[in-house]
Amino acid sequence: MEEDPAPYRILRLRAEILELGSAIRQLQREGLDDAAAQLLIARKRAQLDHLVKSDPAGVHHDITGGHRS
């Protein structure tokens, strides 16, 4: 099975991080424990950071969607 291209994985991770952020805010509003979601979002951010740093295209994207060279 071929791995997805880096730009697609970057976009997918950003989408997952946005979803987790929304879930965390909802849990906090309801006064529920958000520790598991916080841990998962930290892992996703680390994956995104690693992927961006190893982007073979040489163009790095920050987590907010901006570009830096």
C-alpha positions as CSV (number, residue, x, y, z in Angstrom):
1,M,0.0,0.0,0.0
2,E,1.5,3.3,-1.0
3,E,1.7,6.1,1.5
4,D,-0.3,9.3,1.0
5,P,1.7,12.3,-0.4
6,A,3.1,14.7,2.3
7,P,0.8,17.6,1.3
8,Y,-2.3,15.4,1.7
9,R,-1.1,14.1,5.1
10,I,-0.4,17.7,6.2
11,L,-3.9,18.8,5.3
12,R,-5.4,15.7,6.9
13,L,-3.5,16.3,10.2
14,R,-4.5,20.0,10.2
15,A,-8.2,18.9,9.8
16,E,-7.8,16.4,12.6
17,I,-6.2,19.0,14.9
18,L,-9.1,21.4,14.2
19,E,-11.6,18.8,15.0
20,L,-9.8,17.9,18.3
21,G,-9.6,21.6,19.2
22,S,-13.4,21.8,18.8
23,A,-13.9,18.7,20.8
24,I,-11.7,20.0,23.6
25,R,-13.6,23.3,23.7
26,Q,-16.9,21.5,23.9
27,L,-15.6,19.2,26.7
28,Q,-14.4,22.2,28.6
29,R,-17.7,24.1,28.2
30,E,-19.5,21.1,29.7
31,G,-17.0,20.7,32.5
32,L,-15.8,17.3,31.4
33,D,-12.3,15.8,31.5
34,D,-10.4,16.7,28.3
35,A,-7.1,15.1,29.2
36,A,-7.3,12.3,26.6
37,A,-8.2,14.8,23.9
38,Q,-5.3,17.1,25.0
39,L,-2.9,14.2,24.7
40,L,-4.1,13.3,21.3
41,I,-3.9,16.8,20.0
42,A,-0.4,17.1,21.3
43,R,0.6,13.9,19.4
44,K,-1.1,15.1,16.2
45,R,0.8,18.4,16.5
46,A,4.0,16.6,16.9
47,Q,3.3,14.4,13.9
48,L,2.4,17.5,11.9
49,D,5.6,19.2,13.0
50,H,7.7,16.2,12.0
51,L,6.0,15.9,8.7
52,V,6.4,19.6,7.9
53,K,10.1,19.4,8.8
54,S,10.6,16.4,6.5
55,D,8.6,17.8,3.6
56,P,10.6,16.8,0.5
57,A,9.2,19.7,-1.5
58,G,11.3,22.0,0.6
59,V,8.4,24.3,1.4
60,H,7.4,24.2,5.0
61,H,3.9,25.1,6.3
62,D,3.3,26.2,9.8
63,I,0.4,24.7,11.8
64,T,-1.8,27.7,11.1
65,G,-1.6,27.1,7.4
66,G,0.9,29.8,6.5
67,H,4.1,29.2,4.5
68,R,7.7,29.7,5.5
69,S,10.8,28.9,3.5
